[in-house]
Amino acid sequence: MANELELTATLKYNKGGVTEEVSVSSKLDVSGDLVTQTVQDIGTAVEAIDLASMTAPGVIIVENLDATNYVEMRRTTSDDHIIKIRPKSFAGPLELANTTGAAPALQANTAACKVRITIIEK
């Protein structure tokens, strides 16, 4: 079967009389069968995302459930931050690249945060 995964995103902006709206979508083939969703406590030290038994993570959505503090995402625990996830906001869906052997990582900015993580295998 093909196109088992559909990704969609919409961006709407309206400020000072300027409006912009963009909607995009794509469909992907997925060879794996695993889907995992978990809530992970993320502290102020860099922590690898818990992949459970998934060895080939493909697409990820990270939702910051905290009402006050933001979380930063890294490609691995040793890389620089690349994504800032504001309180009560999310990042994704993102297609992960080159994750063999190293899980993506998160770090809370000021205090620990609960983060919902959904991952679909490649």
N, CA, C and O atoms as a GROMACS GRO file, in nm:
protein
  488
    1MET      N    1   0.084  -0.118   0.000
    1MET     CA    2   0.000   0.000   0.000
    1MET      C    3   0.088   0.125   0.000
    1MET      O    4   0.200   0.121   0.053
    2ALA      N    5   0.041   0.232  -0.058
    2ALA     CA    6   0.118   0.356  -0.065
    2ALA      C    7   0.041   0.470   0.002
    2ALA      O    8  -0.080   0.462   0.022
    3ASN      N    9   0.113   0.574   0.035
    3ASN     CA   10   0.053   0.694   0.094
    3ASN      C   11  -0.024   0.666   0.223
    3ASN      O   12  -0.135   0.716   0.242
    4GLU      N   13   0.035   0.586   0.311
    4GLU     CA   14  -0.032   0.550   0.437
    4GLU      C   15  -0.036   0.666   0.536
    4GLU      O   16  -0.117   0.665   0.629
    5LEU      N   17   0.050   0.764   0.519
    5LEU     CA   18   0.060   0.875   0.613
    5LEU      C   19   0.037   1.006   0.540
    5LEU      O   20   0.102   1.036   0.440
    6GLU      N   21  -0.057   1.085   0.592
    6GLU     CA   22  -0.084   1.216   0.534
    6GLU      C   23  -0.046   1.324   0.636
    6GLU      O   24  -0.090   1.320   0.751
    7LEU      N   25   0.034   1.419   0.592
    7LEU     CA   26   0.076   1.532   0.675
    7LEU      C   27   0.008   1.658   0.623
    7LEU      O   28   0.010   1.684   0.503
    8THR      N   29  -0.050   1.736   0.713
    8THR     CA   30  -0.111   1.862   0.674
    8THR      C   31  -0.071   1.970   0.773
    8THR      O   32  -0.050   1.944   0.891
    9ALA      N   33  -0.061   2.092   0.722
    9ALA     CA   34  -0.028   2.206   0.808
    9ALA      C   35  -0.093   2.331   0.750
    9ALA      O   36  -0.102   2.348   0.629
   10THR      N   37  -0.138   2.417   0.840
   10THR     CA   38  -0.196   2.545   0.801
   10THR      C   39  -0.134   2.655   0.886
   10THR      O   40  -0.121   2.641   1.007
   11LEU      N   41  -0.097   2.763   0.822
   11LEU     CA   42  -0.043   2.879   0.890
   11LEU      C   43  -0.132   2.998   0.857
   11LEU      O   44  -0.154   3.028   0.740
   12LYS      N   45  -0.183   3.064   0.961
   12LYS     CA   46  -0.266   3.183   0.941
   12LYS      C   47  -0.206   3.298   1.020
   12LYS      O   48  -0.172   3.283   1.137
   13TYR      N   49  -0.192   3.413   0.954
   13TYR     CA   50  -0.134   3.531   1.016
   13TYR      C   51  -0.226   3.649   0.990
   13TYR      O   52  -0.274   3.667   0.878
   14ASN      N   53  -0.251   3.732   1.094
   14ASN     CA   54  -0.335   3.850   1.079
   14ASN      C   55  -0.291   3.952   1.182
   14ASN      O   56  -0.320   3.938   1.301
   15LYS      N   57  -0.221   4.056   1.136
   15LYS     CA   58  -0.176   4.162   1.228
   15LYS      C   59  -0.157   4.291   1.150
   15LYS      O   60  -0.098   4.294   1.042
   16GLY      N   61  -0.209   4.398   1.206
   16GLY     CA   62  -0.189   4.530   1.146
   16GLY      C   63  -0.238   4.541   1.003
   16GLY      O   64  -0.177   4.612   0.922
   17GLY      N   65  -0.345   4.472   0.970
   17GLY     CA   66  -0.399   4.476   0.835
   17GLY      C   67  -0.331   4.384   0.736
   17GLY      O   68  -0.372   4.375   0.621
   18VAL      N   69  -0.228   4.315   0.781
   18VAL     CA   70  -0.159   4.218   0.695
   18VAL      C   71  -0.210   4.079   0.728
   18VAL      O   72  -0.205   4.036   0.843
   19THR      N   73  -0.258   4.008   0.627
   19THR     CA   74  -0.304   3.872   0.648
   19THR      C   75  -0.231   3.779   0.551
   19THR      O   76  -0.197   3.816   0.438
   20GLU      N   77  -0.209   3.660   0.598
   20GLU     CA   78  -0.143   3.558   0.515
   20GLU      C   79  -0.195   3.423   0.558
   20GLU      O   80  -0.213   3.398   0.678
   21GLU      N   81  -0.220   3.336   0.464
   21GLU     CA   82  -0.262   3.200   0.496
   21GLU      C   83  -0.198   3.104   0.396
   21GLU      O   84  -0.202   3.125   0.275
   22VAL      N   85  -0.139   2.999   0.452
   22VAL     CA   86  -0.076   2.896   0.370
   22VAL      C   87  -0.120   2.761   0.422
   22VAL      O   88  -0.114   2.736   0.542
   23SER      N   89  -0.164   2.674   0.334
   23SER     CA   90  -0.198   2.536   0.370
   23SER      C   91  -0.120   2.443   0.277
   23SER      O   92  -0.118   2.462   0.156
   24VAL      N   93  -0.058   2.343   0.337
   24VAL     CA   94   0.017   2.246   0.259
   24VAL      C   95  -0.015   2.106   0.309
   24VAL      O   96  -0.056   2.088   0.423
   25SER      N   97   0.004   2.008   0.223
   25SER     CA   98  -0.013   1.869   0.264
   25SER      C   99   0.073   1.780   0.176
   25SER      O  100   0.109   1.816   0.064
   26SER      N  101   0.105   1.665   0.230
   26SER     CA  102   0.178   1.565   0.152
   26SER      C  103   0.142   1.427   0.203
   26SER      O  104   0.096   1.411   0.316
   27LYS      N  105   0.164   1.328   0.120
   27LYS     CA  106   0.140   1.189   0.157
   27LYS      C  107   0.270   1.113   0.145
   27LYS      O  108   0.348   1.132   0.052
   28LEU      N  109   0.294   1.026   0.244
   28LEU     CA  110   0.418   0.950   0.248
   28LEU      C  111   0.392   0.801   0.253
   28LEU      O  112   0.292   0.756   0.309
   29ASP      N  113   0.481   0.726   0.194
   29ASP     CA  114   0.481   0.581   0.209
   29ASP      C  115   0.550   0.548   0.341
   29ASP      O  116   0.651   0.609   0.376
   30VAL      N  117   0.497   0.452   0.413
   30VAL     CA  118   0.555   0.410   0.540
   30VAL      C  119   0.576   0.260   0.535
   30VAL      O  120   0.482   0.186   0.508
   31SER      N  121   0.699   0.216   0.559
   31SER     CA  122   0.726   0.073   0.556
   31SER      C  123   0.711   0.009   0.694
   31SER      O  124   0.686  -0.111   0.703
   32GLY      N  125   0.726   0.087   0.801
   32GLY     CA  126   0.714   0.034   0.937
   32GLY      C  127   0.570   0.022   0.982
   32GLY      O  128   0.479   0.070   0.916
   33ASP      N  129   0.551  -0.042   1.098
   33ASP     CA  130   0.417  -0.065   1.151
   33ASP      C  131   0.394   0.001   1.286
   33ASP      O  132   0.280   0.004   1.335
   34LEU      N  133   0.498   0.056   1.348
   34LEU     CA  134   0.486   0.104   1.485
   34LEU      C  135   0.442   0.250   1.492
   34LEU      O  136   0.487   0.334   1.414
   35VAL      N  137   0.353   0.277   1.586
   35VAL     CA  138   0.312   0.413   1.622
   35VAL      C  139   0.316   0.417   1.774
   35VAL      O  140   0.264   0.327   1.840
   36THR      N  141   0.376   0.522   1.828
   36THR     CA  142   0.382   0.533   1.973
   36THR      C  143   0.344   0.674   2.014
   36THR      O  144   0.378   0.772   1.948
   37GLN      N  145   0.271   0.683   2.125
   37GLN     CA  146   0.239   0.813   2.184
   37GLN      C  147   0.260   0.802   2.334
   37GLN      O  148   0.213   0.708   2.398
   38THR      N  149   0.331   0.898   2.389
   38THR     CA  150   0.361   0.897   2.531
   38THR      C  151   0.367   1.039   2.583
   38THR      O  152   0.388   1.133   2.506
   39VAL      N  153   0.350   1.054   2.714
   39VAL     CA  154   0.374   1.182   2.779
   39VAL      C  155   0.501   1.164   2.860
   39VAL      O  156   0.510   1.075   2.944
   40GLN      N  157   0.599   1.249   2.833
   40GLN     CA  158   0.730   1.239   2.897
   40GLN      C  159   0.756   1.366   2.977
   40GLN      O  160   0.731   1.477   2.929
   41ASP      N  161   0.806   1.350   3.100
   41ASP     CA  162   0.848   1.464   3.181
   41ASP      C  163   0.986   1.506   3.133
   41ASP      O  164   1.080   1.427   3.134
   42ILE      N  165   0.998   1.631   3.089
   42ILE     CA  166   1.124   1.683   3.038
   42ILE      C  167   1.177   1.786   3.137
   42ILE      O  168   1.109   1.883   3.170
   43GLY      N  169   1.300   1.764   3.184
   43GLY     CA  170   1.361   1.854   3.280
   43GLY      C  171   1.447   1.959   3.214
   43GLY      O  172   1.446   1.973   3.091
   44THR      N  173   1.521   2.034   3.295
   44THR     CA  174   1.604   2.142   3.243
   44THR      C  175   1.740   2.093   3.192
   44THR      O  176   1.818   2.172   3.138
   45ALA      N  177   1.768   1.966   3.208
   45ALA     CA  178   1.887   1.905   3.145
   45ALA      C  179   1.841   1.839   3.015
   45ALA      O  180   1.727   1.795   3.005
   46VAL      N  181   1.928   1.832   2.918
   46VAL     CA  182   1.894   1.772   2.789
   46VAL      C  183   1.860   1.624   2.808
   46VAL      O  184   1.935   1.552   2.874
   47GLU      N  185   1.748   1.580   2.750
   47GLU     CA  186   1.704   1.441   2.762
   47GLU      C  187   1.666   1.386   2.626
   47GLU      O  188   1.599   1.453   2.548
   48ALA      N  189   1.709   1.264   2.598
   48ALA     CA  190   1.668   1.196   2.476
   48ALA      C  191   1.520   1.162   2.484
   48ALA      O  192   1.469   1.129   2.591
   49ILE      N  193   1.453   1.171   2.373
   49ILE     CA  194   1.312   1.130   2.366
   49ILE      C  195   1.306   0.978   2.379
   49ILE      O  196   1.385   0.907   2.317
   50ASP      N  197   1.213   0.930   2.459
   50ASP     CA  198   1.196   0.786   2.479
   50ASP      C  199   1.130   0.726   2.355
   50ASP      O  200   1.013   0.751   2.328
   51LEU      N  201   1.207   0.649   2.281
   51LEU     CA  202   1.156   0.587   2.158
   51LEU      C  203   1.091   0.451   2.182
   51LEU      O  204   1.044   0.388   2.088
   52ALA      N  205   1.089   0.406   2.308
   52ALA     CA  206   1.037   0.273   2.342
   52ALA      C  207   1.112   0.170   2.258
   52ALA      O  208   1.235   0.166   2.264
   53SER      N  209   1.043   0.088   2.183
   53SER     CA  210   1.110  -0.015   2.103
   53SER      C  211   1.129   0.026   1.957
   53SER      O  212   1.167  -0.056   1.874
   54MET      N  213   1.102   0.152   1.926
   54MET     CA  214   1.112   0.197   1.787
   54MET      C  215   1.259   0.220   1.749
   54MET      O  216   1.329   0.296   1.816
   55THR      N  217   1.303   0.155   1.643
   55THR     CA  218   1.442   0.170   1.598
   55THR      C  219   1.456   0.261   1.477
   55THR      O  220   1.566   0.306   1.445
   56ALA      N  221   1.345   0.290   1.409
   56ALA     CA  222   1.350   0.375   1.290
   56ALA      C  223   1.240   0.480   1.295
   56ALA      O  224   1.144   0.472   1.218
   57PRO      N  225   1.252   0.579   1.385
   57PRO     CA  226   1.149   0.682   1.393
   57PRO      C  227   1.144   0.762   1.263
   57PRO      O  228   1.247   0.796   1.206
   58GLY      N  229   1.023   0.790   1.217
   58GLY     CA  230   1.009   0.860   1.089
   58GLY      C  231   0.950   0.998   1.102
   58GLY      O  232   1.011   1.097   1.061
   59VAL      N  233   0.830   1.007   1.160
   59VAL     CA  234   0.760   1.135   1.172
   59VAL      C  235   0.727   1.157   1.319
   59VAL      O  236   0.686   1.064   1.389
   60ILE      N  237   0.744   1.280   1.365
   60ILE     CA  238   0.722   1.311   1.507
   60ILE      C  239   0.638   1.438   1.522
   60ILE      O  240   0.651   1.532   1.444
   61ILE      N  241   0.553   1.437   1.623
   61ILE     CA  242   0.484   1.557   1.669
   61ILE      C  243   0.514   1.569   1.817
   61ILE      O  244   0.497   1.473   1.893
   62VAL      N  245   0.559   1.687   1.860
   62VAL     CA  246   0.591   1.712   2.000
   62VAL      C  247   0.501   1.826   2.048
   62VAL      O  248   0.505   1.936   1.994
   63GLU      N  249   0.422   1.797   2.150
   63GLU     CA  250   0.329   1.896   2.205
   63GLU      C  251   0.369   1.931   2.348
   63GLU      O  252   0.375   1.844   2.434
   64ASN      N  253   0.398   2.057   2.372
   64ASN     CA  254   0.432   2.105   2.506
   64ASN      C  255   0.302   2.128   2.583
   64ASN      O  256   0.224   2.216   2.548
   65LEU      N  257   0.280   2.049   2.688
   65LEU     CA  258   0.156   2.058   2.765
   65LEU      C  259   0.164   2.162   2.877
   65LEU      O  260   0.064   2.190   2.943
   66ASP      N  261   0.282   2.219   2.898
   66ASP     CA  262   0.300   2.315   3.007
   66ASP      C  263   0.238   2.450   2.970
   66ASP      O  264   0.243   2.493   2.854
   67ALA      N  265   0.179   2.516   3.069
   67ALA     CA  266   0.113   2.645   3.045
   67ALA      C  267   0.207   2.764   3.056
   67ALA      O  268   0.169   2.875   3.019
   68THR      N  269   0.328   2.743   3.106
   68THR     CA  270   0.418   2.855   3.135
   68THR      C  271   0.552   2.849   3.064
   68THR      O  272   0.599   2.950   3.013
   69ASN      N  273   0.614   2.733   3.060
   69ASN     CA  274   0.753   2.720   3.014
   69ASN      C  275   0.765   2.660   2.875
   69ASN      O  276   0.684   2.576   2.834
   70TYR      N  277   0.867   2.705   2.803
   70TYR     CA  278   0.889   2.647   2.671
   70TYR      C  279   0.991   2.534   2.676
   70TYR      O  280   1.064   2.519   2.774
   71VAL      N  281   0.993   2.456   2.569
   71VAL     CA  282   1.083   2.341   2.555
   71VAL      C  283   1.160   2.359   2.424
   71VAL      O  284   1.105   2.410   2.326
   72GLU      N  285   1.286   2.318   2.424
   72GLU     CA  286   1.365   2.326   2.302
   72GLU      C  287   1.398   2.184   2.255
   72GLU      O  288   1.421   2.094   2.336
   73MET      N  289   1.401   2.166   2.124
   73MET     CA  290   1.427   2.035   2.064
   73MET      C  291   1.562   2.037   1.994
   73MET      O  292   1.602   2.136   1.933
   74ARG      N  293   1.632   1.924   2.003
   74ARG     CA  294   1.761   1.904   1.936
   74ARG      C  295   1.754   1.779   1.849
   74ARG      O  296   1.671   1.691   1.872
   75ARG      N  297   1.839   1.771   1.750
   75ARG     CA  298   1.845   1.650   1.667
   75ARG      C  299   1.894   1.532   1.749
   75ARG      O  300   1.843   1.421   1.734
   76THR      N  301   1.992   1.555   1.835
   76THR     CA  302   2.042   1.455   1.930
   76THR      C  303   2.078   1.528   2.059
   76THR      O  304   2.071   1.651   2.064
   77THR      N  305   2.114   1.454   2.163
   77THR     CA  306   2.149   1.518   2.290
   77THR      C  307   2.274   1.606   2.280
   77THR      O  308   2.291   1.696   2.362
   78SER      N  309   2.359   1.583   2.183
   78SER     CA  310   2.483   1.660   2.173
   78SER      C  311   2.476   1.775   2.072
   78SER      O  312   2.574   1.848   2.056
   79ASP      N  313   2.363   1.792   2.003
   79ASP     CA  314   2.350   1.900   1.905
   79ASP      C  315   2.291   2.026   1.969
   79ASP      O  316   2.241   2.023   2.082
   80ASP      N  317   2.298   2.135   1.895
   80ASP     CA  318   2.237   2.260   1.940
   80ASP      C  319   2.085   2.253   1.925
   80ASP      O  320   2.033   2.172   1.848
   81HIS      N  321   2.015   2.340   1.999
   81HIS     CA  322   1.870   2.349   1.986
   81HIS      C  323   1.835   2.397   1.845
   81HIS      O  324   1.900   2.486   1.791
   82ILE      N  325   1.732   2.338   1.787
   82ILE     CA  326   1.689   2.379   1.653
   82ILE      C  327   1.544   2.424   1.649
   82ILE      O  328   1.503   2.493   1.556
   83ILE      N  329   1.465   2.384   1.750
   83ILE     CA  330   1.323   2.417   1.751
   83ILE      C  331   1.282   2.460   1.891
   83ILE      O  332   1.318   2.394   1.989
   84LYS      N  333   1.208   2.569   1.901
   84LYS     CA  334   1.153   2.616   2.027
   84LYS      C  335   1.003   2.587   2.026
   84LYS      O  336   0.932   2.626   1.933
   85ILE      N  337   0.956   2.517   2.130
   85ILE     CA  338   0.814   2.482   2.140
   85ILE      C  339   0.755   2.561   2.256
   85ILE      O  340   0.782   2.531   2.372
   86ARG      N  341   0.677   2.661   2.224
   86ARG     CA  342   0.619   2.750   2.324
   86ARG      C  343   0.519   2.676   2.414
   86ARG      O  344   0.473   2.568   2.379
   87PRO      N  345   0.487   2.735   2.530
   87PRO     CA  346   0.387   2.672   2.618
   87PRO      C  347   0.256   2.649   2.543
   87PRO      O  348   0.212   2.733   2.464
   88LYS      N  349   0.193   2.535   2.569
   88LYS     CA  350   0.065   2.499   2.507
   88LYS      C  351   0.070   2.507   2.355
   88LYS      O  352  -0.027   2.546   2.291
   89SER      N  353   0.185   2.470   2.298
   89SER     CA  354   0.204   2.473   2.154
   89SER      C  355   0.266   2.340   2.110
   89SER      O  356   0.280   2.248   2.191
   90PHE      N  357   0.302   2.330   1.982
   90PHE     CA  358   0.353   2.203   1.931
   90PHE      C  359   0.451   2.227   1.818
   90PHE      O  360   0.458   2.336   1.761
   91ALA      N  361   0.526   2.124   1.786
   91ALA     CA  362   0.614   2.123   1.669
   91ALA      C  363   0.581   1.998   1.590
   91ALA      O  364   0.576   1.888   1.645
   92GLY      N  365   0.560   2.014   1.463
   92GLY     CA  366   0.535   1.898   1.378
   92GLY      C  367   0.401   1.908   1.307
   92GLY      O  368   0.323   2.001   1.328
   93PRO      N  369   0.380   1.811   1.225
   93PRO     CA  370   0.459   1.690   1.206
   93PRO      C  371   0.592   1.720   1.135
   93PRO      O  372   0.597   1.796   1.039
   94LEU      N  373   0.697   1.658   1.187
   94LEU     CA  374   0.831   1.672   1.132
   94LEU      C  375   0.881   1.536   1.088
   94LEU      O  376   0.870   1.438   1.162
   95GLU      N  377   0.937   1.529   0.968
   95GLU     CA  378   0.997   1.404   0.923
   95GLU      C  379   1.142   1.402   0.970
   95GLU      O  380   1.221   1.489   0.933
   96LEU      N  381   1.177   1.303   1.051
   96LEU     CA  382   1.311   1.293   1.107
   96LEU      C  383   1.408   1.238   1.004
   96LEU      O  384   1.375   1.148   0.927
   97ALA      N  385   1.528   1.294   1.003
   97ALA     CA  386   1.631   1.249   0.911
   97ALA      C  387   1.753   1.202   0.990
   97ALA      O  388   1.789   1.263   1.090
   98ASN      N  389   1.814   1.095   0.946
   98ASN     CA  390   1.940   1.048   1.002
   98ASN      C  391   1.935   1.030   1.154
   98ASN      O  392   2.017   1.086   1.226
   99THR      N  393   1.838   0.952   1.201
   99THR     CA  394   1.825   0.931   1.345
   99THR      C  395   1.880   0.796   1.388
   99THR      O  396   1.862   0.757   1.504
  100THR      N  397   1.946   0.725   1.300
  100THR     CA  398   1.998   0.594   1.336
  100THR      C  399   2.096   0.604   1.451
  100THR      O  400   2.197   0.674   1.443
  101GLY      N  401   2.064   0.535   1.559
  101GLY     CA  402   2.156   0.530   1.672
  101GLY      C  403   2.142   0.643   1.772
  101GLY      O  404   2.200   0.635   1.880
  102ALA      N  405   2.067   0.747   1.740
  102ALA     CA  406   2.052   0.858   1.835
  102ALA      C  407   1.911   0.912   1.828
  102ALA      O  408   1.859   0.942   1.720
  103ALA      N  409   1.850   0.926   1.944
  103ALA     CA  410   1.713   0.979   1.950
  103ALA      C  411   1.717   1.131   1.953
  103ALA      O  412   1.813   1.190   2.003
  104PRO      N  413   1.614   1.196   1.899
  104PRO     CA  414   1.602   1.340   1.916
  104PRO      C  415   1.594   1.372   2.066
  104PRO      O  416   1.562   1.284   2.146
  105ALA      N  417   1.623   1.496   2.103
  105ALA     CA  418   1.630   1.531   2.245
  105ALA      C  419   1.550   1.658   2.273
  105ALA      O  420   1.527   1.740   2.184
  106LEU      N  421   1.508   1.672   2.399
  106LEU     CA  422   1.432   1.788   2.445
  106LEU      C  423   1.495   1.844   2.571
  106LEU      O  424   1.564   1.773   2.644
  107GLN      N  425   1.470   1.973   2.596
  107GLN     CA  426   1.517   2.038   2.718
  107GLN      C  427   1.418   2.147   2.755
  107GLN      O  428   1.388   2.235   2.674
  108ALA      N  429   1.368   2.142   2.879
  108ALA     CA  430   1.281   2.249   2.929
  108ALA      C  431   1.367   2.369   2.963
  108ALA      O  432   1.482   2.355   3.005
  109ASN      N  433   1.311   2.489   2.946
  109ASN     CA  434   1.389   2.609   2.969
  109ASN      C  435   1.404   2.646   3.116
  109ASN      O  436   1.517   2.662   3.163
  110THR      N  437   1.295   2.659   3.189
  110THR     CA  438   1.301   2.710   3.326
  110THR      C  439   1.265   2.606   3.430
  110THR      O  440   1.327   2.598   3.536
  111ALA      N  441   1.165   2.526   3.401
  111ALA     CA  442   1.119   2.421   3.492
  111ALA      C  443   1.072   2.302   3.410
  111ALA      O  444   1.044   2.316   3.291
  112ALA      N  445   1.065   2.186   3.473
  112ALA     CA  446   1.023   2.065   3.403
  112ALA      C  447   0.886   2.083   3.339
  112ALA      O  448   0.800   2.154   3.391
  113CYS      N  449   0.867   2.018   3.224
  113CYS     CA  450   0.742   2.026   3.148
  113CYS      C  451   0.697   1.887   3.108
  113CYS      O  452   0.779   1.798   3.084
  114LYS      N  453   0.567   1.868   3.101
  114LYS     CA  454   0.511   1.747   3.043
  114LYS      C  455   0.497   1.772   2.893
  114LYS      O  456   0.446   1.875   2.850
  115VAL      N  457   0.542   1.672   2.815
  115VAL     CA  458   0.540   1.685   2.670
  115VAL      C  459   0.478   1.557   2.613
  115VAL      O  460   0.518   1.446   2.648
  116ARG      N  461   0.379   1.575   2.524
  116ARG     CA  462   0.320   1.460   2.455
  116ARG      C  463   0.397   1.440   2.324
  116ARG      O  464   0.413   1.533   2.245
  117ILE      N  465   0.444   1.317   2.304
  117ILE     CA  466   0.525   1.284   2.188
  117ILE      C  467   0.457   1.173   2.109
  117ILE      O  468   0.427   1.066   2.163
  118THR      N  469   0.433   1.197   1.982
  118THR     CA  470   0.377   1.096   1.893
  118THR      C  471   0.479   1.069   1.783
  118THR      O  472   0.527   1.162   1.718
  119ILE      N  473   0.512   0.941   1.763
  119ILE     CA  474   0.612   0.903   1.663
  119ILE      C  475   0.556   0.792   1.576
  119ILE      O  476   0.496   0.696   1.626
  120ILE      N  477   0.576   0.805   1.446
  120ILE     CA  478   0.538   0.701   1.351
  120ILE      C  479   0.666   0.648   1.287
  120ILE      O  480   0.751   0.725   1.243
  121GLU      N  481   0.677   0.516   1.284
  121GLU     CA  482   0.796   0.451   1.228
  121GLU      C  483   0.806   0.475   1.078
  121GLU      O  484   0.705   0.488   1.010
  122LYS      N  485   0.930   0.481   1.028
  122LYS     CA  486   0.953   0.499   0.884
  122LYS      C  487   0.897   0.382   0.807
  122LYS      O  488   0.906   0.379   0.684
   0.00000   0.00000   0.00000
